[in-house]
Amino acid sequence: MTELEQEVTRICEEHASGYDSGMQGFMSDLRRGGCVSGIIGALCYYSDTNKFHDDFESDIWDLLSENAEEQGMTIPEFIASLNGADNVGSIEQHKNLLAWFAFEETAFRLFDKDEED
């Protein structure tokens, strides 16, 4: 398990513990609103998302590469296709976008069983 996966697991398990339906309920909310909704309090502010990006940059770029290849895109094309990419106007916003992408993608891969059905 990568360091990114370990951190996402920790955060998801912490949040899921507050749901009657556990991880399923949490993942449903994450899938519906994404990080942009503020569901992950540790990833609301640029200072937090930029630190998350910097801490897990290598794992994030591995995810970007894998996803871009799966989509038949270059990494810049894939990044440009992400929800919110049109609003990026600074390095802080760029890191924020990638942090949210990495958190959501990792969480969905680890816990979102609905996506596999």
N, C-alpha and C positions, 0 to 999 in steps of 0.2 A: 504494500500500500504506500503510495507517495505521501509526502508531507502535506500536500494540498488535500488529498483524500482524507488524511487523518484529521486535519483541521475542519474540513467540511462535515465530516462525520460527527465530530465533537459538537459543533454548532447545531447541526440538525437534531442530534439526540437531545441536546439541551432544550431546544425549542419544542420538540415533539412531546417532551414530558409534560408540557402544559396543555396538551390536547387530550380530551376524552378518548378520541380515536387514535391517539398516538401519532406515529410517523405518517400514516395514511392521511390523517387530517392536516398535518403540517404540510405535507407534500402537495396536497390539493390546493392549499392557500398559496404556496410558493409557485405552483404551476399557473394559478389564476392571476396572481399579481406581480410575480417576479420580485427581484431585489429592489426595483424602483419603487415598489409600494411601501418600503420601509419595514417589511416583515423581519429583516435581519438587522437588528439594532446596531450590531457591530460593523455594519457596512452602509451606514447612512451618510456619513460625512466624508468629504474628499480626503481629509487626513487619515481616516480609517481605511478607505478603499485604496488609497495610494500605498499605504503601508502593506496591506494585504497583497496588492500587486507586486510590490518590491520583494516581499517575503517569499512569494511563490512564483516569481517571474518565469523561471525555467519550466515549471510544470504548466503554467498558463500557455507558454509558447508551444509546448508539446501538444496541448489540447487544440490550439489554433491550427497547428500544422495538420493534425489528424482530421479535424473537421473540414478544413479547406480541401484537403485531398479527397475526402469522402464526397464533397460537393463539386469536385472538378474545378476548383478555384485556386487562385494564388492566396497567400495569407492576407495581403492587403485587400483583395477583393472580398474575402470572407469577412474581414473586420468591417468593411464598408457595408456589408449586408446585415450586420447586427442591428437589432432594434435600439434606436437612440444614437446610432453612429452619425446621423445627419446633424446632431446637436453638438458634436465635439468641436471645441474651439481652443483647447489648450492641452498641454501634456497631463494636467491633473484630470481633466475630463476624459482623456484617452485612457489613462490608467483606471479610472472609475469604470468605464465601459468594459474593459477587459476583466476587471475584478468581478463585476456582476456576472459577466458571461461565464467565467471560470467557476464561480460558486454555483450558479444555476446548473450548468452542464454537468459538473461533478455530482451535485446532489441528485439530479435526475438519473444519472448513470448508476449511482449507488442505491437509491431508495425508491425511485418512481416506478413501481410495478405496473401501474396503469399503462405506461408507455410501451410495455412489452406485450400486453394483451392484444 
